[in-house]
Amino acid sequence: MDDAGIVIAFWVLSAMSVGSALGVVGARNIIHAVVFLVISFMGMSGLYLTLSADFLAVVQILIYVGAVSVLFLFAIVLTPRGGRQNQEGFLRLPALVLCVLVAATLIFVAIDTEFAIADREGFGETSTAIGEALLDRYVLPFEIASVLLLVAVIGSIVLVRPEPMEEDAD
């Protein structure tokens, strides 16, 4: 990471990811928390790009930003409106103490560890090799997974579909 642009992008994306993750924790409205979560996922995808992990960046966008965030929004929309605001909980102080202990441990480990810097070039392109493997050697598991996901989507639509009103035959 000798290039100044990569270093600046890394720090900007890191600040965006951490800031939006703190926004997830601090948001009072659950819809705002999901929006902050999407921003955090996008920042992580950008961090993967700065680390030359192009396949992980695309997977991060497709799975987390696309599928998981949509799943969260469906769950929010399908729940009653009364429970959408974060309420004060009795576990707030123990959670704060636990967070401080975890943060202190991570800071201690980061400072105390001697990180070795490898003298090598960046990673090569991985997307082509993975795509060829999915469509050649692993085509059957890939197709089975796609059919399974299609059945799961159809099942979820059937589960949330309102039942038709039965008319009284008096």
Secondary structure, DSSP 8 states (H G I E B T S, - for coil): ---HHHHHHHHHHHHHHHHHHHHHHH-SBHHHHHHHHHHHHHHHHHHHHHTT-HHHHHHIIIIIIIIIHHHHHHHHHHS-GGG-B----TTHHHHHHHHHHHHHHHHHHHHHS-------------HHHHHHHHHTTTHHHHHHHHHHHHHHHHHHHHHHS---------
